[in-house]
């Protein structure tokens, strides 16, 4: 899986669902799922909601953010890209392409 860039509307987080970890830090659990409609106009491919915990899981929660791949998968190589020969193409087992 490629890295995602996530954008969150922090003011939409339900602070009552925050919890404290064993290390003393405060956490918020988020749920991320792929968009059913594919990529939107901004390149977002997933949606985020806050997990309110087991006791409140049936409550309807609002979307708090979106995510998109950090880089596109189908990005073509740069124009100055030079394909190096493989060992078989070079015909030499000791061939080092640099």
N, CA, C and O atoms as CSV, one atom per row, in Angstrom:
chain,resi,resn,atom,element,x,y,z
A,1,UNK,N,N,0.843,-1.179,0.000
A,1,UNK,CA,C,0.000,0.000,0.000
A,1,UNK,C,C,0.887,1.242,0.000
A,1,UNK,O,O,1.860,1.327,0.749
A,2,UNK,N,N,0.541,2.180,-0.836
A,2,UNK,CA,C,1.284,3.429,-0.909
A,2,UNK,C,C,0.917,4.329,0.277
A,2,UNK,O,O,-0.181,4.211,0.820
A,3,UNK,N,N,1.825,5.229,0.684
A,3,UNK,CA,C,1.504,6.167,1.760
A,3,UNK,C,C,0.364,7.089,1.339
A,3,UNK,O,O,0.201,7.399,0.158
A,4,UNK,N,N,-0.419,7.521,2.321
A,4,UNK,CA,C,-1.526,8.436,2.072
A,4,UNK,C,C,-1.259,9.769,2.751
A,4,UNK,O,O,-0.643,9.825,3.816
A,5,UNK,N,N,-1.725,10.833,2.131
A,5,UNK,CA,C,-1.711,12.154,2.753
A,5,UNK,C,C,-3.124,12.371,3.276
A,5,UNK,O,O,-4.080,12.376,2.500
A,6,UNK,N,N,-3.264,12.551,4.588
A,6,UNK,CA,C,-4.561,12.672,5.238
A,6,UNK,C,C,-4.774,14.111,5.704
A,6,UNK,O,O,-3.882,14.716,6.299
A,7,UNK,N,N,-5.960,14.652,5.430
A,7,UNK,CA,C,-6.334,15.978,5.895
A,7,UNK,C,C,-7.546,15.821,6.805
A,7,UNK,O,O,-8.547,15.220,6.415
A,8,UNK,N,N,-7.453,16.365,8.023
A,8,UNK,CA,C,-8.504,16.188,9.029
A,8,UNK,C,C,-9.044,17.552,9.465
A,8,UNK,O,O,-8.280,18.493,9.683
A,9,UNK,N,N,-10.378,17.644,9.589
A,9,UNK,CA,C,-11.026,18.824,10.167
A,9,UNK,C,C,-10.976,18.640,11.691
A,9,UNK,O,O,-11.878,18.043,12.278
A,10,UNK,N,N,-9.940,19.145,12.309
A,10,UNK,CA,C,-9.696,18.924,13.732
A,10,UNK,C,C,-10.850,19.453,14.578
A,10,UNK,O,O,-11.182,18.857,15.603
A,11,UNK,N,N,-11.460,20.545,14.172
A,11,UNK,CA,C,-12.567,21.110,14.958
A,11,UNK,C,C,-13.801,20.206,14.937
A,11,UNK,O,O,-14.710,20.415,15.741
A,12,UNK,N,N,-13.866,19.220,14.057
A,12,UNK,CA,C,-14.992,18.287,13.992
A,12,UNK,C,C,-14.796,17.062,14.884
A,12,UNK,O,O,-15.726,16.274,15.052
A,13,UNK,N,N,-13.595,16.886,15.461
A,13,UNK,CA,C,-13.345,15.735,16.330
A,13,UNK,C,C,-14.157,15.848,17.615
A,13,UNK,O,O,-14.260,16.924,18.204
A,14,UNK,N,N,-14.731,14.729,18.040
A,14,UNK,CA,C,-15.483,14.655,19.287
A,14,UNK,C,C,-14.474,14.387,20.411
A,14,UNK,O,O,-14.008,13.260,20.575
A,15,UNK,N,N,-14.147,15.410,21.167
A,15,UNK,CA,C,-13.107,15.303,22.194
A,15,UNK,C,C,-13.492,14.328,23.312
A,15,UNK,O,O,-12.615,13.828,24.017
A,16,UNK,N,N,-14.790,14.052,23.484
A,16,UNK,CA,C,-15.204,13.110,24.523
A,16,UNK,C,C,-14.803,11.674,24.168
A,16,UNK,O,O,-14.820,10.798,25.033
A,17,UNK,N,N,-14.442,11.426,22.900
A,17,UNK,CA,C,-14.013,10.092,22.471
A,17,UNK,C,C,-12.488,9.934,22.521
A,17,UNK,O,O,-11.971,8.856,22.228
A,18,UNK,N,N,-11.770,10.993,22.889
A,18,UNK,CA,C,-10.321,10.878,23.042
A,18,UNK,C,C,-10.030,9.946,24.212
A,18,UNK,O,O,-10.842,9.829,25.130
A,19,UNK,N,N,-8.893,9.293,24.184
A,19,UNK,CA,C,-8.520,8.417,25.292
A,19,UNK,C,C,-7.028,8.548,25.566
A,19,UNK,O,O,-6.246,8.941,24.701
A,20,UNK,N,N,-6.664,8.212,26.781
A,20,UNK,CA,C,-5.280,8.324,27.206
A,20,UNK,C,C,-4.623,6.951,27.123
A,20,UNK,O,O,-5.162,5.960,27.615
A,21,UNK,N,N,-3.452,6.906,26.494
A,21,UNK,CA,C,-2.699,5.667,26.378
A,21,UNK,C,C,-1.887,5.392,27.621
A,21,UNK,O,O,-1.807,6.228,28.522
A,22,UNK,N,N,-1.282,4.211,27.669
A,22,UNK,CA,C,-0.462,3.821,28.825
A,22,UNK,C,C,0.715,4.764,29.030
A,22,UNK,O,O,1.192,4.952,30.149
A,23,UNK,N,N,1.177,5.358,27.922
A,23,UNK,CA,C,2.314,6.281,28.006
A,23,UNK,C,C,1.899,7.694,28.424
A,23,UNK,O,O,2.746,8.574,28.580
A,24,UNK,N,N,0.584,7.907,28.606
A,24,UNK,CA,C,0.092,9.213,29.031
A,24,UNK,C,C,-0.328,10.119,27.892
A,24,UNK,O,O,-0.940,11.160,28.132
A,25,UNK,N,N,-0.015,9.748,26.651
A,25,UNK,CA,C,-0.403,10.561,25.500
A,25,UNK,C,C,-1.902,10.423,25.243
A,25,UNK,O,O,-2.508,9.417,25.613
A,26,UNK,N,N,-2.494,11.425,24.615
A,26,UNK,CA,C,-3.920,11.424,24.303
A,26,UNK,C,C,-4.096,11.039,22.831
A,26,UNK,O,O,-3.410,11.566,21.955
A,27,UNK,N,N,-5.025,10.117,22.573
A,27,UNK,CA,C,-5.249,9.578,21.232
A,27,UNK,C,C,-6.688,9.784,20.778
A,27,UNK,O,O,-7.598,9.936,21.592
A,28,UNK,N,N,-6.871,9.787,19.473
A,28,UNK,CA,C,-8.189,9.745,18.835
A,28,UNK,C,C,-8.123,8.624,17.810
A,28,UNK,O,O,-7.196,8.579,17.001
A,29,UNK,N,N,-9.095,7.720,17.834
A,29,UNK,CA,C,-9.132,6.637,16.842
A,29,UNK,C,C,-9.906,7.101,15.620
A,29,UNK,O,O,-10.976,7.699,15.733
A,30,UNK,N,N,-9.351,6.819,14.455
A,30,UNK,CA,C,-9.978,7.203,13.200
A,30,UNK,C,C,-10.232,5.962,12.349
A,30,UNK,O,O,-9.510,4.970,12.444
A,31,UNK,N,N,-11.256,6.033,11.527
A,31,UNK,CA,C,-11.583,4.962,10.596
A,31,UNK,C,C,-11.367,5.516,9.196
A,31,UNK,O,O,-11.893,6.574,8.850
A,32,UNK,N,N,-10.594,4.798,8.395
A,32,UNK,CA,C,-10.297,5.212,7.021
A,32,UNK,C,C,-10.820,4.127,6.094
A,32,UNK,O,O,-10.555,2.946,6.318
A,33,UNK,N,N,-11.555,4.504,5.064
A,33,UNK,CA,C,-12.000,3.520,4.083
A,33,UNK,C,C,-11.936,4.115,2.691
A,33,UNK,O,O,-12.077,5.325,2.515
A,34,UNK,N,N,-11.719,3.248,1.688
A,34,UNK,CA,C,-11.628,3.745,0.314
A,34,UNK,C,C,-12.972,4.290,-0.156
A,34,UNK,O,O,-14.028,3.796,0.240
A,35,UNK,N,N,-12.920,5.294,-0.989
A,35,UNK,CA,C,-14.122,5.899,-1.531
A,35,UNK,C,C,-14.771,4.946,-2.537
A,35,UNK,O,O,-14.088,4.354,-3.372
A,36,UNK,N,N,-16.078,4.806,-2.450
A,36,UNK,CA,C,-16.818,3.965,-3.398
A,36,UNK,C,C,-16.841,4.574,-4.793
A,36,UNK,O,O,-16.998,3.862,-5.785
A,37,UNK,N,N,-16.684,5.885,-4.867
A,37,UNK,CA,C,-16.766,6.598,-6.144
A,37,UNK,C,C,-15.410,6.787,-6.807
A,37,UNK,O,O,-15.320,7.464,-7.831
A,38,UNK,N,N,-14.357,6.204,-6.249
A,38,UNK,CA,C,-13.020,6.398,-6.808
A,38,UNK,C,C,-12.479,7.759,-6.415
A,38,UNK,O,O,-12.799,8.280,-5.346
A,39,UNK,N,N,-11.672,8.322,-7.266
A,39,UNK,CA,C,-11.012,9.602,-6.986
A,39,UNK,C,C,-11.968,10.767,-7.209
A,39,UNK,O,O,-12.680,10.806,-8.213
A,40,UNK,N,N,-11.985,11.733,-6.261
A,40,UNK,CA,C,-12.833,12.915,-6.439
A,40,UNK,C,C,-12.067,14.006,-7.195
A,40,UNK,O,O,-10.951,13.776,-7.662
A,41,UNK,N,N,-12.665,15.177,-7.312
A,41,UNK,CA,C,-12.066,16.274,-8.077
A,41,UNK,C,C,-10.744,16.757,-7.495
A,41,UNK,O,O,-9.958,17.394,-8.196
A,42,UNK,N,N,-10.487,16.462,-6.218
A,42,UNK,CA,C,-9.263,16.904,-5.559
A,42,UNK,C,C,-8.226,15.787,-5.449
A,42,UNK,O,O,-7.165,15.985,-4.858
A,43,UNK,N,N,-8.524,14.621,-6.012
A,43,UNK,CA,C,-7.591,13.498,-5.964
A,43,UNK,C,C,-7.750,12.618,-4.735
A,43,UNK,O,O,-6.980,11.677,-4.546
A,44,UNK,N,N,-8.751,12.914,-3.888
A,44,UNK,CA,C,-8.982,12.112,-2.687
A,44,UNK,C,C,-9.531,10.744,-3.063
A,44,UNK,O,O,-10.414,10.625,-3.913
A,45,UNK,N,N,-8.994,9.714,-2.417
A,45,UNK,CA,C,-9.426,8.345,-2.696
A,45,UNK,C,C,-9.943,7.621,-1.457
A,45,UNK,O,O,-10.357,6.465,-1.545
A,46,UNK,N,N,-9.922,8.291,-0.301
A,46,UNK,CA,C,-10.447,7.669,0.914
A,46,UNK,C,C,-11.104,8.727,1.790
A,46,UNK,O,O,-10.877,9.926,1.630
A,47,UNK,N,N,-11.931,8.244,2.729
A,47,UNK,CA,C,-12.697,9.103,3.624
A,47,UNK,C,C,-12.366,8.728,5.062
A,47,UNK,O,O,-12.050,7.572,5.346
A,48,UNK,N,N,-12.436,9.703,5.977
A,48,UNK,CA,C,-12.142,9.472,7.392
A,48,UNK,C,C,-13.331,9.832,8.264
A,48,UNK,O,O,-14.007,10.837,8.043
A,49,UNK,N,N,-13.571,8.985,9.262
A,49,UNK,CA,C,-14.525,9.278,10.324
A,49,UNK,C,C,-13.841,8.963,11.639
A,49,UNK,O,O,-12.871,8.206,11.675
A,50,UNK,N,N,-14.340,9.537,12.709
A,50,UNK,CA,C,-13.792,9.259,14.029
A,50,UNK,C,C,-14.487,8.028,14.606
A,50,UNK,O,O,-15.707,7.900,14.514
A,51,UNK,N,N,-13.717,7.133,15.196
A,51,UNK,CA,C,-14.265,5.988,15.912
A,51,UNK,C,C,-14.591,6.472,17.322
A,51,UNK,O,O,-13.699,6.898,18.056
A,52,UNK,N,N,-15.859,6.408,17.698
A,52,UNK,CA,C,-16.290,6.916,18.999
A,52,UNK,C,C,-16.202,5.876,20.100
A,52,UNK,O,O,-16.562,6.162,21.242
A,53,UNK,N,N,-15.731,4.671,19.783
A,53,UNK,CA,C,-15.597,3.617,20.775
A,53,UNK,C,C,-16.725,2.606,20.686
A,53,UNK,O,O,-17.738,2.842,20.026
A,54,UNK,N,N,-16.539,1.471,21.363
A,54,UNK,CA,C,-17.509,0.366,21.310
A,54,UNK,C,C,-18.905,0.797,21.740
A,54,UNK,O,O,-19.892,0.441,21.096
A,55,UNK,N,N,-18.991,1.557,22.821
A,55,UNK,CA,C,-20.293,1.936,23.374
A,55,UNK,C,C,-21.086,2.864,22.452
A,55,UNK,O,O,-22.313,2.917,22.537
A,56,UNK,N,N,-20.408,3.583,21.588
A,56,UNK,CA,C,-21.084,4.583,20.734
A,56,UNK,C,C,-20.979,4.250,19.247
A,56,UNK,O,O,-21.233,5.106,18.400
A,57,UNK,N,N,-20.610,3.019,18.929
A,57,UNK,CA,C,-20.358,2.654,17.545
A,57,UNK,C,C,-21.586,2.799,16.638
A,57,UNK,O,O,-21.439,3.031,15.438
A,58,UNK,N,N,-22.773,2.667,17.191
A,58,UNK,CA,C,-23.997,2.769,16.393
A,58,UNK,C,C,-24.379,4.220,16.072
A,58,UNK,O,O,-25.220,4.465,15.208
A,59,UNK,N,N,-23.767,5.166,16.763
A,59,UNK,CA,C,-24.061,6.578,16.504
A,59,UNK,C,C,-23.553,6.979,15.125
A,59,UNK,O,O,-22.488,6.544,14.686
A,60,UNK,N,N,-24.323,7.801,14.465
A,60,UNK,CA,C,-23.903,8.303,13.155
A,60,UNK,C,C,-22.832,9.366,13.376
A,60,UNK,O,O,-23.031,10.312,14.138
A,61,UNK,N,N,-21.706,9.204,12.708
A,61,UNK,CA,C,-20.621,10.176,12.837
A,61,UNK,C,C,-20.429,10.897,11.516
A,61,UNK,O,O,-20.750,10.367,10.452
A,62,UNK,N,N,-19.911,12.092,11.591
A,62,UNK,CA,C,-19.697,12.873,10.382
A,62,UNK,C,C,-18.306,12.609,9.801
A,62,UNK,O,O,-17.388,12.190,10.505
A,63,UNK,N,N,-18.183,12.860,8.531
A,63,UNK,CA,C,-16.881,12.750,7.866
A,63,UNK,C,C,-15.997,13.871,8.397
A,63,UNK,O,O,-16.399,15.034,8.420
A,64,UNK,N,N,-14.790,13.510,8.824
A,64,UNK,CA,C,-13.885,14.516,9.390
A,64,UNK,C,C,-12.683,14.792,8.489
A,64,UNK,O,O,-11.855,15.646,8.806
A,65,UNK,N,N,-12.582,14.074,7.369
A,65,UNK,CA,C,-11.454,14.334,6.489
A,65,UNK,C,C,-11.402,13.396,5.302
A,65,UNK,O,O,-12.267,12.540,5.116
A,66,UNK,N,N,-10.371,13.582,4.510
A,66,UNK,CA,C,-10.147,12.797,3.303
A,66,UNK,C,C,-8.666,12.473,3.187
A,66,UNK,O,O,-7.828,13.035,3.893
A,67,UNK,N,N,-8.369,11.561,2.287
A,67,UNK,CA,C,-6.980,11.212,2.037
A,67,UNK,C,C,-6.749,10.906,0.583
A,67,UNK,O,O,-7.669,10.553,-0.155
A,68,UNK,N,N,-5.508,11.046,0.185
A,68,UNK,CA,C,-5.118,10.742,-1.193
A,68,UNK,C,C,-3.710,10.181,-1.191
A,68,UNK,O,O,-2.945,10.408,-0.253
A,69,UNK,N,N,-3.366,9.448,-2.244
A,69,UNK,CA,C,-1.999,8.920,-2.313
A,69,UNK,C,C,-0.990,10.057,-2.271
A,69,UNK,O,O,-1.194,11.119,-2.859
A,70,UNK,N,N,0.093,9.809,-1.568
A,70,UNK,CA,C,1.156,10.806,-1.472
A,70,UNK,C,C,1.755,11.072,-2.845
A,70,UNK,O,O,2.168,12.190,-3.154
A,71,UNK,N,N,1.795,10.037,-3.656
A,71,UNK,CA,C,2.263,10.182,-5.042
A,71,UNK,C,C,1.407,9.287,-5.922
A,71,UNK,O,O,0.902,8.256,-5.478
A,72,UNK,N,N,1.254,9.686,-7.145
A,72,UNK,CA,C,0.459,8.915,-8.097
A,72,UNK,C,C,1.200,7.652,-8.484
A,72,UNK,O,O,2.418,7.675,-8.662
A,73,UNK,N,N,0.474,6.543,-8.618
A,73,UNK,CA,C,1.090,5.276,-9.012
A,73,UNK,C,C,1.564,5.301,-10.461
A,73,UNK,O,O,2.617,4.752,-10.786
A,74,UNK,N,N,0.797,5.927,-11.313
A,74,UNK,CA,C,1.107,5.867,-12.737
A,74,UNK,C,C,1.968,7.042,-13.203
A,74,UNK,O,O,1.896,7.450,-14.362
A,75,UNK,N,N,2.772,7.576,-12.303
A,75,UNK,CA,C,3.641,8.683,-12.674
A,75,UNK,C,C,4.704,8.182,-13.643
A,75,UNK,O,O,5.433,7.242,-13.327
A,76,UNK,N,N,4.803,8.797,-14.815
A,76,UNK,CA,C,5.828,8.355,-15.767
A,76,UNK,C,C,7.219,8.707,-15.259
A,76,UNK,O,O,7.374,9.627,-14.456
A,77,UNK,N,N,8.235,7.975,-15.726
A,77,UNK,CA,C,9.593,8.310,-15.305
A,77,UNK,C,C,10.000,9.691,-15.818
A,77,UNK,O,O,9.451,10.159,-16.815
A,78,UNK,N,N,10.937,10.340,-15.166
A,78,UNK,CA,C,11.385,11.651,-15.639
A,78,UNK,C,C,11.944,11.556,-17.060
A,78,UNK,O,O,12.393,10.496,-17.496
A,79,UNK,N,N,11.908,12.681,-17.769
A,79,UNK,CA,C,12.362,12.695,-19.166
A,79,UNK,C,C,13.835,12.316,-19.303
A,79,UNK,O,O,14.236,11.750,-20.320
A,80,UNK,N,N,14.636,12.619,-18.298
A,80,UNK,CA,C,16.064,12.300,-18.376
A,80,UNK,C,C,16.363,10.896,-17.837
A,80,UNK,O,O,17.525,10.556,-17.614
A,81,UNK,N,N,15.330,10.087,-17.628
A,81,UNK,CA,C,15.470,8.723,-17.107
A,81,UNK,C,C,16.173,7.846,-18.134
A,81,UNK,O,O,15.794,7.825,-19.304
A,82,UNK,N,N,17.193,7.126,-17.695
A,82,UNK,CA,C,17.921,6.215,-18.578
A,82,UNK,C,C,17.813,4.813,-18.003
A,82,UNK,O,O,18.256,4.558,-16.883
A,83,UNK,N,N,17.226,3.907,-18.770
A,83,UNK,CA,C,17.075,2.530,-18.308
A,83,UNK,C,C,18.442,1.861,-18.365
A,83,UNK,O,O,19.097,1.838,-19.407
A,84,UNK,N,N,18.861,1.317,-17.223
A,84,UNK,CA,C,20.137,0.615,-17.166
A,84,UNK,C,C,19.956,-0.818,-17.643
A,84,UNK,O,O,18.902,-1.410,-17.411
A,85,UNK,N,N,20.952,-1.386,-18.301
A,85,UNK,CA,C,20.820,-2.765,-18.773
A,85,UNK,C,C,20.829,-3.742,-17.607
A,85,UNK,O,O,21.485,-3.516,-16.591
A,86,UNK,N,N,20.086,-4.834,-17.775
A,86,UNK,CA,C,20.119,-5.891,-16.763
A,86,UNK,C,C,21.370,-6.721,-16.949
A,86,UNK,O,O,22.075,-6.568,-17.947
A,87,UNK,N,N,21.652,-7.595,-16.004
A,87,UNK,CA,C,22.828,-8.455,-16.085
A,87,UNK,C,C,22.772,-9.316,-17.353
A,87,UNK,O,O,23.787,-9.514,-18.022
A,88,UNK,N,N,21.576,-9.826,-17.674
A,88,UNK,CA,C,21.432,-10.652,-18.866
A,88,UNK,C,C,21.661,-9.839,-20.142
A,88,UNK,O,O,22.290,-10.321,-21.084
A,89,UNK,N,N,21.153,-8.616,-20.169
A,89,UNK,CA,C,21.337,-7.773,-21.349
A,89,UNK,C,C,22.809,-7.415,-21.537
A,89,UNK,O,O,23.285,-7.320,-22.669
A,90,UNK,N,N,23.522,-7.219,-20.448
A,90,UNK,CA,C,24.928,-6.850,-20.535
A,90,UNK,C,C,25.788,-8.057,-20.897
A,90,UNK,O,O,26.891,-7.902,-21.421
A,91,UNK,N,N,25.277,-9.275,-20.612
A,91,UNK,CA,C,26.008,-10.480,-20.950
A,91,UNK,C,C,27.229,-10.726,-20.077
A,91,UNK,O,O,28.120,-11.488,-20.453
A,92,UNK,N,N,27.274,-10.091,-18.918
A,92,UNK,CA,C,28.427,-10.242,-18.039
A,92,UNK,C,C,27.916,-10.426,-16.619
A,92,UNK,O,O,27.194,-9.572,-16.103
A,93,UNK,N,N,28.284,-11.535,-15.982
A,93,UNK,CA,C,27.824,-11.807,-14.628
A,93,UNK,C,C,28.377,-10.827,-13.616
A,93,UNK,O,O,27.749,-10.583,-12.586
A,94,UNK,N,N,29.542,-10.259,-13.891
A,94,UNK,CA,C,30.156,-9.308,-12.967
A,94,UNK,C,C,29.802,-7.854,-13.303
A,94,UNK,O,O,30.364,-6.922,-12.728
A,95,UNK,N,N,28.876,-7.675,-14.228
A,95,UNK,CA,C,28.498,-6.338,-14.670
A,95,UNK,C,C,27.861,-5.546,-13.544
A,95,UNK,O,O,26.919,-6.021,-12.909
A,96,UNK,N,N,28.356,-4.356,-13.291
A,96,UNK,CA,C,27.766,-3.426,-12.321
A,96,UNK,C,C,27.442,-2.160,-13.094
A,96,UNK,O,O,28.343,-1.547,-13.667
A,97,UNK,N,N,26.150,-1.744,-13.126
A,97,UNK,CA,C,25.728,-0.635,-13.986
A,97,UNK,C,C,26.077,0.743,-13.477
A,97,UNK,O,O,25.486,1.715,-13.947
A,98,UNK,N,N,27.002,0.888,-12.542
A,98,UNK,CA,C,27.389,2.224,-12.086
A,98,UNK,C,C,28.857,2.315,-11.871
A,98,UNK,O,O,29.361,3.370,-11.486
